[in-house]
Amino acid sequence: MIARLAKLCLVLQVLCVLLPGWLLLSCAGNTPRDAGEGDSRETAGQPDRQVAGQPSQHFFWKVSDANSSVWLLGSIHFADSSFYPLDSVIETAFVNAEELAVEIDVTDDSVSTEIASESMQQGMMPAGKRLQDILPPEMWNSIDSICTAWGFPSMTLQVMRPWLAAMTLSAFAIQRVGIDPTLGVDAVLLDRAAHDGKAIVGLETASEQIGALADTTDSDSAGIFYLKSTLREVSELDSMVARIVRAWKTGDDALLRETMADERDYDEGSAEKEISDKIDEKVYKSRNVKMAERIAEFLSEDRNVFVVVGAAHLVLDEDNVVDLLRRRGLKVQRY
């Protein structure tokens, strides 16, 4: 299974540098409620439970050790005005935090420069080769048809490796949904943190983000697989966005998981299954481990941090960040 929301998270953060108008970083709040009114049913080792009749549950957790706490907010990457204002429990936690931790600080010029450089180095076809030359004819025909329908020159993609071409198509597809990137909550919180003098911490480096997506092998097999899945997803994007937004606003973990899972059941031992598992490991599981380690470090250092990461990293089935933190014996409460 490929965690599609985690993949979109990476696509959008990288493209904020390469294609600035297409960045959509977001999370959302629901109906306002008082801070401190959180659901404290969950403790170390206990699973999340969806509560009937409580649609205002957030993708928002308080993680604590014996003497300190951090707040952990799951973001999705689509926002509009209906997502605001942020719930008071989220707002209060952010205001009181001394630091904001994000997957990567795209406001840092050195980080942006590195993302652009790494993407160009790892995302361009070798001299004399075209994307069309390494794809099955039917796949290139699909790309050409989509680009024609969108009024986007397919020749622009010819110099790109499959993984970067997939990112570019994803960005255009998301832009066509008509979502306003200026309403992204991550972006808003980054701006507010800078204005308020909060320290901003990147959980990952630019090279780690690019490395999770890039396929620079001679075969480009993972990149072609990624591009093929992207071609399927762009045709479903309108309905997928609507389902993700609904899942977020109702606090529906199951709907989010269902929407973001790759529904194809690849045969064990097949090349497709092997590639799918490798992408899932790079984009989702290995990054979850590093995120959990950084959050645990904040607690061990008694730092007052508000953390924002993609919701997929917090609620998808296997080895999500919340579960990894529980396994460390930390107390986890959902609000």
C-alpha positions as CSV (number, residue, x, y, z in Angstrom):
1,M,0.0,0.0,0.0
2,I,1.3,3.5,-0.8
3,A,0.4,6.2,1.6
4,R,-1.0,8.7,-0.9
5,L,-1.4,11.5,1.5
6,A,2.2,11.3,2.7
7,K,3.3,11.3,-0.9
8,L,1.2,14.4,-1.7
9,C,2.7,16.1,1.4
10,L,6.2,15.7,-0.1
11,V,5.1,16.6,-3.6
12,L,3.6,19.9,-2.4
13,Q,6.4,20.9,-0.1
14,V,9.0,20.3,-2.8
15,L,6.9,22.1,-5.5
16,C,6.6,25.1,-3.2
17,V,10.2,25.8,-4.2
18,L,10.1,24.6,-7.8
19,L,6.6,25.8,-8.6
20,P,5.8,28.4,-6.0
21,G,2.1,29.0,-7.0
22,W,1.2,25.4,-6.4
23,L,2.0,25.0,-2.7
24,L,-0.9,23.8,-0.6
25,L,0.2,23.1,3.0
26,S,-2.8,22.8,5.3
27,C,-4.6,21.5,8.3
28,A,-7.9,22.6,9.8
29,G,-9.9,23.1,12.8
30,N,-13.5,22.4,13.4
31,T,-16.2,23.9,15.6
32,P,-14.7,26.1,18.3
33,R,-14.4,24.6,21.8
34,D,-12.5,25.6,24.9
35,A,-8.8,24.7,25.3
36,G,-8.3,21.9,27.8
37,E,-11.5,20.2,26.9
38,G,-9.6,17.4,25.1
39,D,-10.5,13.7,25.1
40,S,-8.2,12.3,27.7
41,R,-9.2,8.7,27.3
42,E,-6.0,7.7,25.6
43,T,-2.8,6.9,27.5
44,A,0.4,5.1,26.7
45,G,-0.3,1.8,24.9
46,Q,-4.0,2.4,24.3
47,P,-5.4,2.7,20.8
48,D,-7.3,5.7,19.4
49,R,-11.1,5.2,19.4
50,Q,-13.5,7.0,17.2
51,V,-16.3,8.4,19.3
52,A,-19.9,8.4,17.9
53,G,-21.6,11.7,17.9
54,Q,-18.4,13.7,18.4
55,P,-17.5,15.0,14.9
56,S,-15.3,17.8,16.4
57,Q,-12.5,15.4,17.2
58,H,-9.3,16.7,15.7
59,F,-6.2,15.2,14.2
60,F,-4.5,16.7,17.2
61,W,-2.6,15.1,20.1
62,K,-0.8,16.1,23.2
63,V,2.3,13.9,23.9
64,S,3.8,13.9,27.4
65,D,6.5,12.4,29.5
66,A,6.9,12.8,33.2
67,N,7.6,16.6,33.1
68,S,6.9,18.1,29.7
69,S,4.5,18.0,26.7
70,V,4.5,18.8,23.0
71,W,1.5,19.3,20.8
72,L,1.2,17.3,17.5
73,L,-1.1,18.5,14.7
74,G,-1.9,16.4,11.6
75,S,-2.2,18.4,8.4
76,I,-3.9,17.7,5.1
77,H,-3.0,19.7,2.1
78,F,-6.2,21.3,1.0
79,A,-7.7,24.4,2.6
80,D,-10.4,26.9,2.1
81,S,-12.1,29.6,4.2
82,S,-14.4,27.0,5.8
83,F,-11.4,25.6,7.7
84,Y,-11.1,28.8,9.8
85,P,-10.9,30.0,12.4
86,L,-8.7,27.2,13.9
87,D,-10.3,25.6,16.9
88,S,-9.4,27.3,20.2
89,V,-7.7,24.2,21.6
90,I,-5.3,24.3,18.6
91,E,-4.9,28.1,18.7
92,T,-4.2,28.1,22.4
93,A,-1.6,25.4,22.2
94,F,0.1,27.3,19.3
95,V,0.1,30.6,21.1
96,N,1.7,29.1,24.2
97,A,4.4,27.2,22.3
98,E,7.9,28.5,22.2
99,E,8.8,26.7,19.0
100,L,7.1,25.5,15.8
101,A,8.4,22.2,14.3
102,V,7.4,21.4,10.7
103,E,8.5,18.7,8.3
104,I,10.7,21.2,6.5
105,D,11.1,24.9,6.9
106,V,10.4,26.2,3.4
107,T,10.7,29.8,4.5
108,D,14.5,29.2,5.1
109,D,16.2,30.4,1.9
110,S,19.1,27.9,2.3
111,V,16.6,25.1,2.5
112,S,14.7,26.3,-0.5
113,T,17.9,26.6,-2.5
114,E,18.9,23.1,-1.6
115,I,15.5,21.7,-2.6
116,A,15.7,23.4,-6.0
117,S,19.3,22.2,-6.5
118,E,18.6,18.6,-5.4
119,S,15.4,18.4,-7.5
120,M,17.2,19.6,-10.6
121,Q,20.1,17.3,-10.1
122,Q,18.0,14.2,-9.5
123,G,15.0,15.1,-11.5
124,M,16.3,15.7,-15.0
125,M,16.7,13.0,-17.7
126,P,20.3,12.3,-18.9
127,A,21.4,14.3,-21.9
128,G,19.9,13.1,-25.1
129,K,17.1,11.1,-23.5
130,R,13.4,11.9,-23.3
131,L,10.8,10.8,-20.8
132,Q,8.7,9.5,-23.7
133,D,11.6,7.1,-24.6
134,I,11.5,5.2,-21.4
135,L,7.7,4.9,-20.9
136,P,5.3,2.4,-22.4
137,P,3.6,4.1,-25.4
138,E,0.2,3.9,-23.8
139,M,1.4,5.7,-20.7
140,W,2.9,8.5,-22.7
141,N,-0.3,8.8,-24.8
142,S,-2.2,9.2,-21.5
143,I,0.1,11.9,-20.4
144,D,-0.1,13.7,-23.7
145,S,-3.9,13.5,-23.6
146,I,-4.1,14.9,-20.1
147,C,-1.7,17.7,-20.9
148,T,-3.7,18.6,-24.0
149,A,-7.0,18.7,-22.0
150,W,-5.3,20.9,-19.4
151,G,-3.6,23.2,-21.9
152,F,-0.2,22.3,-20.6
153,P,2.6,21.5,-23.1
154,S,3.6,17.9,-22.7
155,M,7.0,18.7,-24.1
156,T,7.8,20.4,-20.8
157,L,7.8,16.9,-19.2
158,Q,10.2,15.4,-21.7
159,V,13.3,16.5,-19.9
160,M,12.1,15.2,-16.5
161,R,12.6,11.8,-14.9
162,P,9.3,10.0,-14.2
163,W,9.2,10.9,-10.5
164,L,9.5,14.7,-11.2
165,A,7.0,14.4,-14.1
166,A,4.6,12.8,-11.6
167,M,5.1,15.6,-9.1
168,T,4.5,18.2,-11.9
169,L,1.2,16.5,-13.0
170,S,0.1,16.3,-9.4
171,A,0.7,20.0,-8.9
172,F,-1.3,20.9,-12.0
173,A,-4.1,18.6,-11.0
174,I,-4.3,20.1,-7.5
175,Q,-4.2,23.6,-8.9
176,R,-7.1,22.8,-11.2
177,V,-9.3,21.9,-8.1
178,G,-9.2,25.6,-7.3
179,I,-7.9,25.5,-3.8
180,D,-6.3,28.6,-2.4
181,P,-2.7,28.0,-1.4
182,T,-2.6,31.1,0.8
183,L,-5.0,29.5,3.2
184,G,-2.7,26.6,4.0
185,V,-2.5,26.3,7.8
186,D,1.2,25.2,7.8
187,A,2.1,28.3,5.8
188,V,0.0,30.5,8.1
189,L,1.6,29.1,11.2
190,L,5.0,29.5,9.8
191,D,4.4,33.1,9.1
192,R,2.9,33.7,12.5
193,A,5.8,31.9,14.2
194,A,8.3,34.1,12.4
195,H,6.3,37.3,13.3
196,D,6.0,36.2,16.9
197,G,9.6,35.4,17.3
198,K,9.1,31.6,17.8
199,A,12.0,29.4,16.8
200,I,11.2,27.3,13.7
201,V,12.5,23.7,13.6
202,G,12.7,21.5,10.5
203,L,12.2,17.8,11.3
204,E,13.8,16.8,8.0
205,T,16.5,18.1,5.7
206,A,16.0,19.0,2.0
207,S,18.0,16.1,0.9
208,E,15.9,13.7,2.9
209,Q,12.7,15.1,1.4
210,I,13.9,14.8,-2.1
211,G,15.4,11.4,-1.4
212,A,12.1,10.1,-0.4
213,L,10.6,10.8,-3.8
214,A,13.6,10.7,-6.2
215,D,14.3,7.6,-8.3
216,T,17.6,8.0,-10.2
217,T,18.2,4.3,-11.0
218,D,19.0,3.3,-14.5
219,S,15.6,1.6,-14.8
220,D,13.6,4.4,-13.3
221,S,11.2,1.6,-12.2
222,A,10.0,3.2,-9.0
223,G,9.6,6.5,-10.8
224,I,7.5,4.9,-13.6
225,F,5.4,3.1,-11.0
226,Y,4.9,6.4,-9.2
227,L,3.9,8.2,-12.5
228,K,1.5,5.4,-13.3
229,S,-0.2,5.7,-10.0
230,T,-0.3,9.5,-10.4
231,L,-2.1,9.2,-13.7
232,R,-4.8,7.1,-12.0
233,E,-5.1,9.6,-9.1
234,V,-5.4,12.8,-11.1
235,S,-8.7,11.5,-12.6
236,E,-10.1,11.0,-9.1
237,L,-8.7,14.1,-7.5
238,D,-12.0,16.1,-7.1
239,S,-13.7,13.3,-5.3
240,M,-10.5,12.4,-3.3
241,V,-10.2,16.0,-2.1
242,A,-13.8,16.1,-1.0
243,R,-13.5,12.9,0.9
244,I,-10.2,14.0,2.6
245,V,-11.8,17.3,3.7
246,R,-14.8,15.5,5.0
247,A,-12.6,13.0,6.9
248,W,-10.7,15.9,8.4
249,K,-13.8,17.9,9.5
250,T,-15.5,14.9,11.0
251,G,-12.3,13.5,12.6
252,D,-12.9,10.3,10.7
253,D,-9.7,8.3,10.8
254,A,-11.2,5.3,8.9
255,L,-12.4,7.5,6.0
256,L,-9.0,9.2,5.7
257,R,-7.3,5.8,5.7
258,E,-9.7,4.4,3.1
259,T,-9.3,7.5,0.8
260,M,-5.6,7.6,1.0
261,A,-4.8,3.9,0.6
262,D,-3.8,2.5,-2.8
263,E,-6.7,0.2,-3.5
264,R,-4.8,-2.2,-5.7
265,D,-3.9,-5.5,-4.1
266,Y,-0.6,-6.5,-5.7
267,D,0.4,-10.1,-5.7
268,E,3.0,-11.1,-3.1
269,G,6.3,-11.6,-4.9
270,S,5.4,-9.5,-7.9
271,A,7.5,-6.6,-9.1
272,E,4.6,-4.2,-8.5
273,K,4.3,-5.3,-4.8
274,E,8.1,-5.0,-4.3
275,I,8.1,-1.5,-5.7
276,S,5.0,-0.4,-3.8
277,D,6.5,-1.6,-0.5
278,K,9.8,0.2,-1.2
279,I,8.0,3.5,-1.9
280,D,5.8,3.0,1.2
281,E,9.0,2.5,3.2
282,K,10.7,5.6,1.8
283,V,7.8,8.0,1.8
284,Y,6.0,6.9,5.0
285,K,7.5,4.4,7.4
286,S,11.2,5.4,7.6
287,R,10.2,9.1,7.9
288,N,7.8,8.2,10.7
289,V,10.6,6.7,12.7
290,K,12.7,9.9,12.4
291,M,9.8,12.1,13.2
292,A,9.0,10.2,16.4
293,E,12.6,10.3,17.4
294,R,12.7,14.1,17.0
295,I,9.5,14.5,19.1
296,A,10.9,12.3,21.8
297,E,14.0,14.4,21.8
298,F,11.9,17.6,22.3
299,L,10.4,15.9,25.4
300,S,13.7,14.7,26.8
301,E,15.0,18.3,26.5
302,D,11.8,19.7,28.1
303,R,11.2,21.9,25.0
304,N,7.8,23.6,24.5
305,V,7.1,22.7,20.9
306,F,4.1,22.7,18.6
307,V,4.6,20.1,15.8
308,V,2.8,20.0,12.5
309,V,3.2,17.0,10.1
310,G,1.0,15.4,7.5
311,A,-2.0,13.6,8.9
312,A,-1.0,10.4,7.0
313,H,2.0,10.1,9.4
314,L,-0.3,10.1,12.4
315,V,-3.3,7.9,11.5
316,L,-2.5,5.4,8.7
317,D,-2.5,1.8,9.7
318,E,1.1,0.7,10.1
319,D,3.8,2.3,12.2
320,N,2.4,5.8,12.4
321,V,4.1,8.4,14.5
322,V,1.4,8.3,17.2
323,D,1.8,4.6,17.7
324,L,5.6,4.9,17.7
325,L,5.4,7.5,20.4
326,R,3.2,5.2,22.5
327,R,5.6,2.3,22.1
328,R,8.2,4.6,23.8
329,G,5.9,4.7,26.9
330,L,4.8,8.3,26.3
331,K,1.3,9.4,27.3
332,V,-0.7,10.4,24.2
333,Q,-4.0,12.2,24.4
334,R,-6.2,13.1,21.5
335,Y,-8.1,16.4,21.4
